[in-house]
Amino acid sequence: MRTAKLTLSLLLALSMVFAAGLALAADTIKITAQQPITGRFAFAGKHINAGVMDSIGYANEQGGVGGMKFEYLFEDTGYDLKKAIASFKKAMAQYKPVMNYGESTGEGKALAPEINKRYHVVYGSTSFSEELADRAKNPYMFVSGPTYAQQFGILLKYIAANPKKKGQTPTVAFFYSDTEFGRDPIPYARKMAKKLGVKVVAEEVTKVGAVDITSQLLDLKRKKPDYCIFQGYVVPPIPSVIRGARDYGLKTTFMGTFWTMSMMLLKKLGADGEGYMGVMPYAYWYHTDVPMIKIIRDYNKRHHPDVKYRPNSYMQGWFTGMVFVKLAKMCHAKGLKITGENLKNMIPQVKDWDTQGFAGKVSFKTTNATAVGKVYVGKGGKFVPASDWIYLDE
């Protein structure tokens, strides 16, 4: 009899522990992710993943949201679209998250119909695609910064305000790869240039990673643009284009969007990196006067003491984590349950959000993208600000 009572007591105790465990699990805000930690995009994917993870970790250190902590659950995709889609669907079934971070534009476009109709999960990703930021088509999706088109708009706004010769119309060339990545912002850029009074004198198109750029260089020599904006590349053929232009005596200022604003490219350029310009949605690791950068560096010092530098892709991941946390806090402040549907409804309500100098003051106004960035210039082996935050919707 005593043995039976002890067994019953033990079972009750175990059931209470199990129930408490379930309650604790239910009290976490689940964020799932599909990230290319290995494969051809791993050079960025592993840093993006680390950035999201650390941003969520920092939020948990600050108490989470209303006593609830965030739980980040990720899977390596190797930058394989089929694997990413399968991983997403598995995560939806297994964890039932309210937010998800995808690996690419391709994954976002492939999953958009099902996210809208079935999954109802807020979806961020590594992409800066204009389509994914279209609120009417993809209300559950957001872009962690300005879209590629908006990045072009920011650069063109800078060019319009900084003509090489006062009183003369500034001229620009677009230099892009013949890929979806390269072509994405070009139609918008043509319209924006016309609106701002910037003359597009050339469009140079190459295969991604092109080696032979002779014809493009000869065309630039003929057109002599004041500025030239790269899109759809990470490193090659940018160093060869800039050095070739210098050999021809061109005074063109070369610029780039997010993926061409890395320290990796600046090191490849060497002395030719002096004066290279571009747009970035975030501050850099070494901008220690920025309050959020101080927070990021302190977090890394405590949790990753061997880390000496974090690249742009890490900053993108960190900012994505900030957006996830911001949306959850907005839901909680309004007394709403933290669900994908409610989180989605918070996106357009983000207005003049102070990111502590990290990404300007963020508003998701007409699209689910920030439409803000800062122009930086290569100087002394680092990127330093050439402008304040430039807002396209002002």
BALOBA-1460 file (C-alpha; in Angstrom, 3 decimals):
// residues 394
<rec num="1" residu="m" x="0.000" y="0.000" z="0.000"/>
<rec num="2" residu="r" x="2.812" y="2.373" z="0.981"/>
<rec num="3" residu="t" x="4.670" y="1.451" z="-2.229"/>
<rec num="4" residu="a" x="1.525" y="2.232" z="-4.257"/>
<rec num="5" residu="k" x="1.179" y="5.625" z="-2.534"/>
<rec num="6" residu="l" x="4.813" y="6.435" z="-3.217"/>
<rec num="7" residu="t" x="4.425" y="5.441" z="-6.855"/>
<rec num="8" residu="l" x="1.298" y="7.600" z="-7.159"/>
<rec num="9" residu="s" x="3.068" y="10.549" z="-5.491"/>
<rec num="10" residu="l" x="6.026" y="10.143" z="-7.834"/>
<rec num="11" residu="l" x="3.747" y="10.037" z="-10.874"/>
<rec num="12" residu="l" x="1.923" y="13.161" z="-9.696"/>
<rec num="13" residu="a" x="5.223" y="14.954" z="-9.122"/>
<rec num="14" residu="l" x="6.509" y="13.960" z="-12.552"/>
<rec num="15" residu="s" x="3.258" y="15.029" z="-14.191"/>
<rec num="16" residu="m" x="3.537" y="18.423" z="-12.481"/>
<rec num="17" residu="v" x="7.107" y="18.833" z="-13.718"/>
<rec num="18" residu="f" x="6.042" y="17.814" z="-17.227"/>
<rec num="19" residu="a" x="3.099" y="20.218" z="-17.143"/>
<rec num="20" residu="a" x="5.371" y="23.009" z="-15.936"/>
<rec num="21" residu="g" x="7.715" y="22.242" z="-18.804"/>
<rec num="22" residu="l" x="4.857" y="22.480" z="-21.287"/>
<rec num="23" residu="a" x="3.714" y="25.758" z="-19.754"/>
<rec num="24" residu="l" x="7.234" y="27.148" z="-20.017"/>
<rec num="25" residu="a" x="7.458" y="26.053" z="-23.660"/>
<rec num="26" residu="a" x="4.106" y="27.692" z="-24.382"/>
<rec num="27" residu="d" x="5.387" y="30.908" z="-22.832"/>
<rec num="28" residu="t" x="8.232" y="31.267" z="-25.327"/>
<rec num="29" residu="i" x="7.890" y="33.333" z="-28.478"/>
<rec num="30" residu="k" x="9.155" y="31.026" z="-31.189"/>
<rec num="31" residu="i" x="11.172" y="32.312" z="-34.139"/>
<rec num="32" residu="t" x="12.290" y="29.758" z="-36.726"/>
<rec num="33" residu="a" x="14.868" y="30.227" z="-39.467"/>
<rec num="34" residu="q" x="16.307" y="28.641" z="-42.593"/>
<rec num="35" residu="q" x="19.858" y="29.884" z="-43.065"/>
<rec num="36" residu="p" x="22.741" y="29.021" z="-45.434"/>
<rec num="37" residu="i" x="25.349" y="28.337" z="-42.754"/>
<rec num="38" residu="t" x="27.162" y="26.084" z="-45.242"/>
<rec num="39" residu="g" x="27.282" y="26.210" z="-49.042"/>
<rec num="40" residu="r" x="28.152" y="28.974" z="-51.481"/>
<rec num="41" residu="f" x="26.379" y="31.715" z="-49.508"/>
<rec num="42" residu="a" x="27.868" y="30.661" z="-46.158"/>
<rec num="43" residu="f" x="30.299" y="33.617" z="-46.223"/>
<rec num="44" residu="a" x="27.256" y="35.742" z="-45.313"/>
<rec num="45" residu="g" x="24.723" y="33.226" z="-44.019"/>
<rec num="46" residu="k" x="26.698" y="32.172" z="-40.945"/>
<rec num="47" residu="h" x="27.073" y="35.819" z="-39.900"/>
<rec num="48" residu="i" x="23.420" y="36.653" z="-40.589"/>
<rec num="49" residu="n" x="22.345" y="33.697" z="-38.460"/>
<rec num="50" residu="a" x="24.707" y="34.725" z="-35.654"/>
<rec num="51" residu="g" x="23.327" y="38.271" z="-35.804"/>
<rec num="52" residu="v" x="19.706" y="37.167" z="-35.419"/>
<rec num="53" residu="m" x="20.633" y="34.753" z="-32.642"/>
<rec num="54" residu="d" x="22.591" y="37.383" z="-30.698"/>
<rec num="55" residu="s" x="19.928" y="40.051" z="-31.171"/>
<rec num="56" residu="i" x="17.321" y="37.656" z="-29.757"/>
<rec num="57" residu="g" x="19.725" y="36.669" z="-26.982"/>
<rec num="58" residu="y" x="20.191" y="40.309" z="-26.040"/>
<rec num="59" residu="a" x="16.401" y="40.836" z="-25.992"/>
<rec num="60" residu="n" x="16.083" y="37.882" z="-23.614"/>
<rec num="61" residu="e" x="18.725" y="39.416" z="-21.351"/>
<rec num="62" residu="q" x="16.557" y="42.529" z="-21.221"/>
<rec num="63" residu="g" x="13.591" y="40.478" z="-19.998"/>
<rec num="64" residu="g" x="11.980" y="39.433" z="-23.264"/>
<rec num="65" residu="v" x="8.399" y="40.646" z="-23.701"/>
<rec num="66" residu="g" x="5.938" y="40.665" z="-20.820"/>
<rec num="67" residu="g" x="7.850" y="37.931" z="-19.033"/>
<rec num="68" residu="m" x="8.022" y="35.759" z="-22.152"/>
<rec num="69" residu="k" x="11.385" y="34.859" z="-23.651"/>
<rec num="70" residu="f" x="12.213" y="34.365" z="-27.309"/>
<rec num="71" residu="e" x="13.240" y="30.967" z="-28.625"/>
<rec num="72" residu="y" x="15.296" y="30.905" z="-31.830"/>
<rec num="73" residu="l" x="15.195" y="27.624" z="-33.771"/>
<rec num="74" residu="f" x="17.208" y="27.439" z="-36.993"/>
<rec num="75" residu="e" x="18.249" y="24.903" z="-39.596"/>
<rec num="76" residu="d" x="21.081" y="25.004" z="-42.113"/>
<rec num="77" residu="t" x="19.894" y="24.920" z="-45.728"/>
<rec num="78" residu="g" x="23.223" y="25.059" z="-47.564"/>
<rec num="79" residu="y" x="21.574" y="27.699" z="-49.800"/>
<rec num="80" residu="d" x="19.384" y="25.043" z="-51.412"/>
<rec num="81" residu="l" x="15.913" y="26.376" z="-52.244"/>
<rec num="82" residu="k" x="14.154" y="22.995" z="-52.086"/>
<rec num="83" residu="k" x="15.762" y="22.268" z="-48.744"/>
<rec num="84" residu="a" x="14.822" y="25.738" z="-47.451"/>
<rec num="85" residu="i" x="11.158" y="25.294" z="-48.394"/>
<rec num="86" residu="a" x="11.046" y="21.825" z="-46.814"/>
<rec num="87" residu="s" x="12.733" y="23.187" z="-43.675"/>
<rec num="88" residu="f" x="10.195" y="26.018" z="-43.438"/>
<rec num="89" residu="k" x="7.222" y="23.654" z="-43.691"/>
<rec num="90" residu="k" x="8.733" y="21.289" z="-41.154"/>
<rec num="91" residu="a" x="9.293" y="24.181" z="-38.743"/>
<rec num="92" residu="m" x="5.704" y="25.368" z="-39.175"/>
<rec num="93" residu="a" x="4.374" y="21.913" z="-38.311"/>
<rec num="94" residu="q" x="6.799" y="21.162" z="-35.499"/>
<rec num="95" residu="y" x="7.151" y="24.491" z="-33.694"/>
<rec num="96" residu="k" x="4.213" y="26.620" z="-34.875"/>
<rec num="97" residu="p" x="6.282" y="29.822" z="-34.725"/>
<rec num="98" residu="v" x="4.873" y="33.337" z="-35.014"/>
<rec num="99" residu="m" x="7.935" y="34.653" z="-36.888"/>
<rec num="100" residu="n" x="10.367" y="33.167" z="-39.392"/>
<rec num="101" residu="y" x="13.626" y="34.234" z="-41.018"/>
<rec num="102" residu="g" x="14.219" y="32.944" z="-44.549"/>
<rec num="103" residu="e" x="17.418" y="32.454" z="-46.508"/>
<rec num="104" residu="s" x="16.705" y="34.213" z="-49.781"/>
<rec num="105" residu="t" x="14.481" y="36.112" z="-52.200"/>
<rec num="106" residu="g" x="13.694" y="32.796" z="-53.882"/>
<rec num="107" residu="e" x="12.383" y="31.228" z="-50.678"/>
<rec num="108" residu="g" x="10.237" y="34.270" z="-49.907"/>
<rec num="109" residu="k" x="8.682" y="34.376" z="-53.365"/>
<rec num="110" residu="a" x="8.027" y="30.632" z="-53.390"/>
<rec num="111" residu="l" x="6.353" y="30.639" z="-49.960"/>
<rec num="112" residu="a" x="4.459" y="33.947" z="-50.183"/>
<rec num="113" residu="p" x="1.111" y="32.462" z="-51.358"/>
<rec num="114" residu="e" x="1.088" y="29.853" z="-48.580"/>
<rec num="115" residu="i" x="2.180" y="32.350" z="-45.934"/>
<rec num="116" residu="n" x="-0.706" y="34.631" z="-46.937"/>
<rec num="117" residu="k" x="-3.343" y="31.901" z="-47.064"/>
<rec num="118" residu="r" x="-2.231" y="29.218" z="-44.626"/>
<rec num="119" residu="y" x="0.701" y="29.884" z="-42.318"/>
<rec num="120" residu="h" x="0.099" y="33.529" z="-41.312"/>
<rec num="121" residu="v" x="3.617" y="33.910" z="-39.930"/>
<rec num="122" residu="v" x="5.586" y="37.173" z="-40.039"/>
<rec num="123" residu="y" x="8.481" y="36.582" z="-42.408"/>
<rec num="124" residu="g" x="11.794" y="38.405" z="-42.622"/>
<rec num="125" residu="s" x="14.727" y="37.323" z="-44.772"/>
<rec num="126" residu="t" x="18.164" y="38.107" z="-46.134"/>
<rec num="127" residu="s" x="16.507" y="39.678" z="-49.180"/>
<rec num="128" residu="f" x="16.081" y="43.354" z="-50.067"/>
<rec num="129" residu="s" x="13.591" y="42.533" z="-52.829"/>
<rec num="130" residu="e" x="11.015" y="45.143" z="-53.825"/>
<rec num="131" residu="e" x="8.412" y="42.412" z="-54.372"/>
<rec num="132" residu="l" x="8.762" y="40.949" z="-50.887"/>
<rec num="133" residu="a" x="8.318" y="44.425" z="-49.373"/>
<rec num="134" residu="d" x="5.074" y="45.033" z="-51.295"/>
<rec num="135" residu="r" x="2.531" y="45.283" z="-48.466"/>
<rec num="136" residu="a" x="-0.487" y="44.764" z="-50.717"/>
<rec num="137" residu="k" x="0.905" y="41.478" z="-52.072"/>
<rec num="138" residu="n" x="2.883" y="40.261" z="-49.072"/>
<rec num="139" residu="p" x="1.531" y="41.808" z="-45.842"/>
<rec num="140" residu="y" x="3.291" y="39.243" z="-43.607"/>
<rec num="141" residu="m" x="6.732" y="39.965" z="-45.064"/>
<rec num="142" residu="f" x="9.185" y="42.755" z="-44.322"/>
<rec num="143" residu="v" x="12.631" y="43.751" z="-45.559"/>
<rec num="144" residu="s" x="15.358" y="44.457" z="-42.993"/>
<rec num="145" residu="g" x="16.283" y="47.839" z="-44.417"/>
<rec num="146" residu="p" x="15.649" y="49.667" z="-47.688"/>
<rec num="147" residu="t" x="14.928" y="47.565" z="-50.774"/>
<rec num="148" residu="y" x="17.514" y="47.502" z="-53.554"/>
<rec num="149" residu="a" x="15.356" y="50.037" z="-55.406"/>
<rec num="150" residu="q" x="15.237" y="52.268" z="-52.335"/>
<rec num="151" residu="q" x="19.013" y="51.925" z="-51.969"/>
<rec num="152" residu="f" x="19.376" y="53.224" z="-55.531"/>
<rec num="153" residu="g" x="16.965" y="56.018" z="-54.644"/>
<rec num="154" residu="i" x="19.099" y="57.004" z="-51.647"/>
<rec num="155" residu="l" x="22.261" y="57.075" z="-53.789"/>
<rec num="156" residu="l" x="20.530" y="59.071" z="-56.537"/>
<rec num="157" residu="k" x="19.226" y="61.523" z="-53.944"/>
<rec num="158" residu="y" x="22.817" y="61.961" z="-52.733"/>
<rec num="159" residu="i" x="24.076" y="62.402" z="-56.313"/>
<rec num="160" residu="a" x="21.401" y="65.016" z="-57.071"/>
<rec num="161" residu="a" x="22.489" y="66.977" z="-53.996"/>
<rec num="162" residu="n" x="26.203" y="66.609" z="-54.798"/>
<rec num="163" residu="p" x="26.833" y="67.347" z="-58.501"/>
<rec num="164" residu="k" x="30.472" y="67.201" z="-59.559"/>
<rec num="165" residu="k" x="30.144" y="70.632" z="-61.170"/>
<rec num="166" residu="k" x="27.822" y="73.243" z="-59.754"/>
<rec num="167" residu="g" x="25.057" y="74.230" z="-62.122"/>
<rec num="168" residu="q" x="25.505" y="71.153" z="-64.302"/>
<rec num="169" residu="t" x="23.265" y="68.092" z="-64.410"/>
<rec num="170" residu="p" x="24.982" y="65.165" z="-62.678"/>
<rec num="171" residu="t" x="25.406" y="62.043" z="-64.797"/>
<rec num="172" residu="v" x="25.335" y="58.410" z="-63.729"/>
<rec num="173" residu="a" x="25.886" y="54.928" z="-65.128"/>
<rec num="174" residu="f" x="24.222" y="51.770" z="-63.841"/>
<rec num="175" residu="f" x="26.549" y="48.754" z="-63.846"/>
<rec num="176" residu="y" x="24.695" y="45.536" z="-63.056"/>
<rec num="177" residu="s" x="24.698" y="41.771" z="-63.508"/>
<rec num="178" residu="d" x="22.251" y="40.053" z="-65.826"/>
<rec num="179" residu="t" x="20.497" y="38.337" z="-62.914"/>
<rec num="180" residu="e" x="17.309" y="38.937" z="-60.955"/>
<rec num="181" residu="f" x="19.526" y="40.344" z="-58.199"/>
<rec num="182" residu="g" x="21.135" y="42.760" z="-60.649"/>
<rec num="183" residu="r" x="18.019" y="43.829" z="-62.545"/>
<rec num="184" residu="d" x="15.691" y="44.184" z="-59.542"/>
<rec num="185" residu="p" x="16.080" y="47.942" z="-58.877"/>
<rec num="186" residu="i" x="16.836" y="49.210" z="-62.396"/>
<rec num="187" residu="p" x="13.304" y="50.166" z="-63.589"/>
<rec num="188" residu="y" x="12.751" y="52.160" z="-60.383"/>
<rec num="189" residu="a" x="16.226" y="53.709" z="-60.646"/>
<rec num="190" residu="r" x="15.534" y="55.016" z="-64.163"/>
<rec num="191" residu="k" x="12.331" y="56.721" z="-62.988"/>
<rec num="192" residu="m" x="13.951" y="58.074" z="-59.823"/>
<rec num="193" residu="a" x="16.902" y="59.511" z="-61.745"/>
<rec num="194" residu="k" x="14.538" y="61.352" z="-64.083"/>
<rec num="195" residu="k" x="12.512" y="62.667" z="-61.140"/>
<rec num="196" residu="l" x="15.646" y="63.965" z="-59.389"/>
<rec num="197" residu="g" x="17.177" y="65.483" z="-62.504"/>
<rec num="198" residu="v" x="20.066" y="63.016" z="-62.741"/>
<rec num="199" residu="k" x="20.944" y="61.921" z="-66.277"/>
<rec num="200" residu="v" x="21.522" y="58.195" z="-66.886"/>
<rec num="201" residu="v" x="24.183" y="58.118" z="-69.599"/>
<rec num="202" residu="a" x="24.966" y="54.384" z="-69.628"/>
<rec num="203" residu="e" x="23.767" y="50.979" z="-68.503"/>
<rec num="204" residu="e" x="26.476" y="48.337" z="-68.439"/>
<rec num="205" residu="v" x="25.302" y="44.727" z="-68.080"/>
<rec num="206" residu="t" x="27.533" y="41.686" z="-67.473"/>
<rec num="207" residu="k" x="27.252" y="38.089" z="-66.421"/>
<rec num="208" residu="v" x="27.665" y="37.663" z="-62.669"/>
<rec num="209" residu="g" x="31.352" y="37.366" z="-61.813"/>
<rec num="210" residu="a" x="32.298" y="38.495" z="-65.315"/>
<rec num="211" residu="v" x="35.990" y="38.402" z="-66.224"/>
<rec num="212" residu="d" x="36.000" y="40.188" z="-69.594"/>
<rec num="213" residu="i" x="34.699" y="43.731" z="-69.044"/>
<rec num="214" residu="t" x="36.527" y="45.381" z="-71.949"/>
<rec num="215" residu="s" x="33.439" y="46.559" z="-73.830"/>
<rec num="216" residu="q" x="31.844" y="47.971" z="-70.661"/>
<rec num="217" residu="l" x="35.016" y="49.894" z="-69.795"/>
<rec num="218" residu="l" x="35.267" y="51.340" z="-73.301"/>
<rec num="219" residu="d" x="31.666" y="52.508" z="-73.056"/>
<rec num="220" residu="l" x="32.331" y="54.148" z="-69.688"/>
<rec num="221" residu="k" x="35.367" y="55.857" z="-71.243"/>
<rec num="222" residu="r" x="33.135" y="57.308" z="-73.966"/>
<rec num="223" residu="k" x="30.298" y="58.366" z="-71.659"/>
<rec num="224" residu="k" x="32.458" y="59.660" z="-68.761"/>
<rec num="225" residu="p" x="29.743" y="59.453" z="-66.055"/>
<rec num="226" residu="d" x="30.196" y="61.476" z="-62.883"/>
<rec num="227" residu="y" x="28.999" y="58.482" z="-60.859"/>
<rec num="228" residu="c" x="28.608" y="54.754" z="-61.505"/>
<rec num="229" residu="i" x="26.459" y="52.478" z="-59.319"/>
<rec num="230" residu="f" x="27.124" y="48.717" z="-59.066"/>
<rec num="231" residu="q" x="24.309" y="46.220" z="-58.441"/>
<rec num="232" residu="g" x="24.133" y="42.437" z="-58.477"/>
<rec num="233" residu="y" x="27.712" y="41.706" z="-57.431"/>
<rec num="234" residu="v" x="29.575" y="40.922" z="-54.214"/>
<rec num="235" residu="v" x="33.221" y="41.392" z="-55.286"/>
<rec num="236" residu="p" x="34.124" y="40.579" z="-58.932"/>
<rec num="237" residu="p" x="34.207" y="42.306" z="-61.350"/>
<rec num="238" residu="i" x="34.182" y="45.520" z="-59.279"/>
<rec num="239" residu="p" x="37.962" y="45.794" z="-58.578"/>
<rec num="240" residu="s" x="38.749" y="45.231" z="-62.259"/>
<rec num="241" residu="v" x="36.209" y="47.848" z="-63.366"/>
<rec num="242" residu="i" x="37.537" y="50.501" z="-60.975"/>
<rec num="243" residu="r" x="41.175" y="49.837" z="-61.810"/>
<rec num="244" residu="g" x="40.414" y="49.787" z="-65.520"/>
<rec num="245" residu="a" x="38.580" y="53.094" z="-65.249"/>
<rec num="246" residu="r" x="41.540" y="54.624" z="-63.416"/>
<rec num="247" residu="d" x="43.873" y="53.375" z="-66.170"/>
<rec num="248" residu="y" x="41.670" y="55.236" z="-68.661"/>
<rec num="249" residu="g" x="41.930" y="58.378" z="-66.562"/>
<rec num="250" residu="l" x="38.251" y="58.453" z="-65.624"/>
<rec num="251" residu="k" x="37.290" y="60.601" z="-62.623"/>
<rec num="252" residu="t" x="34.074" y="58.645" z="-62.068"/>
<rec num="253" residu="t" x="33.006" y="58.060" z="-58.467"/>
<rec num="254" residu="f" x="32.019" y="54.420" z="-58.074"/>
<rec num="255" residu="m" x="29.225" y="53.438" z="-55.701"/>
<rec num="256" residu="g" x="27.447" y="50.314" z="-54.543"/>
<rec num="257" residu="t" x="24.480" y="48.930" z="-52.654"/>
<rec num="258" residu="f" x="24.492" y="46.706" z="-49.546"/>
<rec num="259" residu="w" x="26.426" y="43.658" z="-50.773"/>
<rec num="260" residu="t" x="29.160" y="45.820" z="-52.307"/>
<rec num="261" residu="m" x="29.760" y="47.782" z="-49.100"/>
<rec num="262" residu="s" x="31.752" y="45.152" z="-47.213"/>
<rec num="263" residu="m" x="35.192" y="45.351" z="-45.687"/>
<rec num="264" residu="m" x="35.968" y="42.300" z="-47.819"/>
<rec num="265" residu="l" x="35.575" y="44.387" z="-50.987"/>
<rec num="266" residu="l" x="37.411" y="47.360" z="-49.501"/>
<rec num="267" residu="k" x="40.408" y="45.143" z="-48.744"/>
<rec num="268" residu="k" x="40.327" y="43.727" z="-52.286"/>
<rec num="269" residu="l" x="40.333" y="47.256" z="-53.668"/>
<rec num="270" residu="g" x="43.297" y="48.362" z="-51.567"/>
<rec num="271" residu="a" x="44.366" y="51.872" z="-52.528"/>
<rec num="272" residu="d" x="41.573" y="51.981" z="-55.142"/>
<rec num="273" residu="g" x="39.082" y="51.813" z="-52.273"/>
<rec num="274" residu="e" x="39.817" y="55.405" z="-51.315"/>
<rec num="275" residu="g" x="36.781" y="57.396" z="-52.402"/>
<rec num="276" residu="y" x="34.624" y="54.347" z="-53.204"/>
<rec num="277" residu="m" x="31.109" y="55.089" z="-51.963"/>
<rec num="278" residu="g" x="27.813" y="53.362" z="-51.312"/>
<rec num="279" residu="v" x="24.716" y="53.028" z="-49.208"/>
<rec num="280" residu="m" x="24.387" y="50.999" z="-46.004"/>
<rec num="281" residu="p" x="21.228" y="50.561" z="-43.917"/>
<rec num="282" residu="y" x="23.231" y="50.148" z="-40.684"/>
<rec num="283" residu="a" x="26.239" y="51.413" z="-38.788"/>
<rec num="284" residu="y" x="29.526" y="49.494" z="-38.997"/>
<rec num="285" residu="w" x="31.170" y="47.502" z="-36.190"/>
<rec num="286" residu="y" x="33.890" y="50.129" z="-35.723"/>
<rec num="287" residu="h" x="31.457" y="53.078" z="-35.402"/>
<rec num="288" residu="t" x="31.827" y="53.031" z="-31.643"/>
<rec num="289" residu="d" x="30.099" y="56.389" z="-31.168"/>
<rec num="290" residu="v" x="26.781" y="54.730" z="-32.102"/>
<rec num="291" residu="p" x="24.865" y="53.605" z="-28.964"/>
<rec num="292" residu="m" x="23.550" y="50.371" z="-30.489"/>
<rec num="293" residu="i" x="27.024" y="49.462" z="-31.748"/>
<rec num="294" residu="k" x="28.259" y="49.833" z="-28.166"/>
<rec num="295" residu="i" x="25.533" y="47.393" z="-27.079"/>
<rec num="296" residu="i" x="26.447" y="44.944" z="-29.851"/>
<rec num="297" residu="r" x="30.146" y="45.073" z="-29.021"/>
<rec num="298" residu="d" x="29.456" y="44.621" z="-25.307"/>
<rec num="299" residu="y" x="27.236" y="41.595" z="-26.012"/>
<rec num="300" residu="n" x="29.952" y="40.059" z="-28.184"/>
<rec num="301" residu="k" x="32.625" y="40.765" z="-25.578"/>
<rec num="302" residu="r" x="30.603" y="38.847" z="-22.988"/>
<rec num="303" residu="h" x="29.398" y="35.978" z="-25.168"/>
<rec num="304" residu="h" x="31.973" y="35.772" z="-27.983"/>
<rec num="305" residu="p" x="35.240" y="37.083" z="-26.481"/>
<rec num="306" residu="d" x="37.314" y="35.863" z="-29.441"/>
<rec num="307" residu="v" x="35.339" y="37.924" z="-31.986"/>
<rec num="308" residu="k" x="37.274" y="40.941" z="-33.270"/>
<rec num="309" residu="y" x="34.936" y="42.108" z="-36.049"/>
<rec num="310" residu="r" x="31.358" y="41.612" z="-37.214"/>
<rec num="311" residu="p" x="30.545" y="42.205" z="-40.929"/>
<rec num="312" residu="n" x="27.519" y="43.843" z="-42.560"/>
<rec num="313" residu="s" x="25.652" y="40.549" z="-42.787"/>
<rec num="314" residu="y" x="25.796" y="40.174" z="-38.997"/>
<rec num="315" residu="m" x="24.363" y="43.690" z="-38.671"/>
<rec num="316" residu="q" x="21.525" y="42.735" z="-41.009"/>
<rec num="317" residu="g" x="20.755" y="39.743" z="-38.811"/>
<rec num="318" residu="w" x="20.911" y="41.840" z="-35.644"/>
<rec num="319" residu="f" x="18.525" y="44.412" z="-37.110"/>
<rec num="320" residu="t" x="16.086" y="41.693" z="-38.169"/>
<rec num="321" residu="g" x="16.066" y="40.475" z="-34.580"/>
<rec num="322" residu="m" x="15.368" y="44.048" z="-33.464"/>
<rec num="323" residu="v" x="12.336" y="44.196" z="-35.782"/>
<rec num="324" residu="f" x="10.983" y="40.877" z="-34.468"/>
<rec num="325" residu="v" x="11.318" y="42.115" z="-30.884"/>
<rec num="326" residu="k" x="9.816" y="45.514" z="-31.712"/>
<rec num="327" residu="l" x="6.694" y="43.951" z="-33.261"/>
<rec num="328" residu="a" x="6.245" y="41.606" z="-30.287"/>
<rec num="329" residu="k" x="6.569" y="44.501" z="-27.832"/>
<rec num="330" residu="m" x="4.015" y="46.517" z="-29.787"/>
<rec num="331" residu="c" x="1.531" y="43.629" z="-29.594"/>
<rec num="332" residu="h" x="2.087" y="43.282" z="-25.858"/>
<rec num="333" residu="a" x="1.735" y="47.027" z="-25.260"/>
<rec num="334" residu="k" x="-1.655" y="46.948" z="-26.979"/>
<rec num="335" residu="g" x="-2.798" y="43.954" z="-24.950"/>
<rec num="336" residu="l" x="-2.824" y="41.711" z="-28.014"/>
<rec num="337" residu="k" x="-1.806" y="38.078" z="-28.154"/>
<rec num="338" residu="i" x="1.498" y="37.616" z="-29.952"/>
<rec num="339" residu="t" x="0.353" y="35.853" z="-33.115"/>
<rec num="340" residu="g" x="1.457" y="36.094" z="-36.719"/>
<rec num="341" residu="e" x="-1.748" y="37.935" z="-37.601"/>
<rec num="342" residu="n" x="-1.320" y="40.546" z="-34.864"/>
<rec num="343" residu="l" x="2.390" y="40.941" z="-35.539"/>
<rec num="344" residu="k" x="1.630" y="41.514" z="-39.222"/>
<rec num="345" residu="n" x="-0.782" y="44.309" z="-38.293"/>
<rec num="346" residu="m" x="1.956" y="46.028" z="-36.268"/>
<rec num="347" residu="i" x="4.321" y="46.466" z="-39.236"/>
<rec num="348" residu="p" x="2.573" y="49.555" z="-40.727"/>
<rec num="349" residu="q" x="2.335" y="51.026" z="-37.218"/>
<rec num="350" residu="v" x="6.117" y="51.228" z="-36.784"/>
<rec num="351" residu="k" x="6.745" y="54.970" z="-37.047"/>
<rec num="352" residu="d" x="9.852" y="57.002" z="-36.219"/>
<rec num="353" residu="w" x="11.332" y="54.128" z="-34.245"/>
<rec num="354" residu="d" x="14.641" y="55.225" z="-32.726"/>
<rec num="355" residu="t" x="17.181" y="52.445" z="-33.366"/>
<rec num="356" residu="q" x="19.835" y="54.161" z="-31.225"/>
<rec num="357" residu="g" x="21.811" y="55.350" z="-34.223"/>
<rec num="358" residu="f" x="21.996" y="51.899" z="-35.791"/>
<rec num="359" residu="a" x="19.553" y="52.253" z="-38.704"/>
<rec num="360" residu="g" x="18.187" y="55.784" z="-38.425"/>
<rec num="361" residu="k" x="14.595" y="56.396" z="-37.379"/>
<rec num="362" residu="v" x="12.604" y="53.581" z="-38.897"/>
<rec num="363" residu="s" x="9.076" y="53.777" z="-40.285"/>
<rec num="364" residu="f" x="7.336" y="51.176" z="-42.421"/>
<rec num="365" residu="k" x="5.196" y="53.721" z="-44.251"/>
<rec num="366" residu="t" x="3.985" y="52.793" z="-47.725"/>
<rec num="367" residu="t" x="5.893" y="49.499" z="-47.971"/>
<rec num="368" residu="n" x="7.271" y="46.906" z="-45.553"/>
<rec num="369" residu="a" x="10.772" y="48.320" z="-45.997"/>
<rec num="370" residu="t" x="12.548" y="51.116" z="-44.133"/>
<rec num="371" residu="a" x="13.393" y="53.491" z="-47.043"/>
<rec num="372" residu="v" x="16.362" y="54.894" z="-45.103"/>
<rec num="373" residu="g" x="20.110" y="54.520" z="-45.415"/>
<rec num="374" residu="k" x="23.369" y="56.384" z="-45.040"/>
<rec num="375" residu="v" x="26.015" y="57.023" z="-47.696"/>
<rec num="376" residu="y" x="29.528" y="55.986" z="-46.681"/>
<rec num="377" residu="v" x="32.900" y="56.545" z="-48.333"/>
<rec num="378" residu="g" x="36.099" y="54.496" z="-48.207"/>
<rec num="379" residu="k" x="38.784" y="56.348" z="-46.269"/>
<rec num="380" residu="g" x="41.891" y="54.931" z="-44.633"/>
<rec num="381" residu="g" x="40.718" y="51.353" z="-45.119"/>
<rec num="382" residu="k" x="37.313" y="51.877" z="-43.479"/>
<rec num="383" residu="f" x="33.914" y="53.220" z="-44.445"/>
<rec num="384" residu="v" x="33.137" y="56.581" z="-42.879"/>
<rec num="385" residu="p" x="29.857" y="58.547" z="-43.169"/>
<rec num="386" residu="a" x="29.576" y="60.838" z="-46.198"/>
<rec num="387" residu="s" x="26.001" y="61.836" z="-45.303"/>
<rec num="388" residu="d" x="23.505" y="61.766" z="-42.482"/>
<rec num="389" residu="w" x="20.604" y="59.310" z="-42.711"/>
<rec num="390" residu="i" x="18.798" y="59.874" z="-46.008"/>
<rec num="391" residu="y" x="15.038" y="59.269" z="-45.978"/>
<rec num="392" residu="l" x="13.331" y="58.664" z="-49.301"/>
<rec num="393" residu="d" x="9.879" y="59.595" z="-48.025"/>
<rec num="394" residu="e" x="10.797" y="63.080" z="-46.832"/>
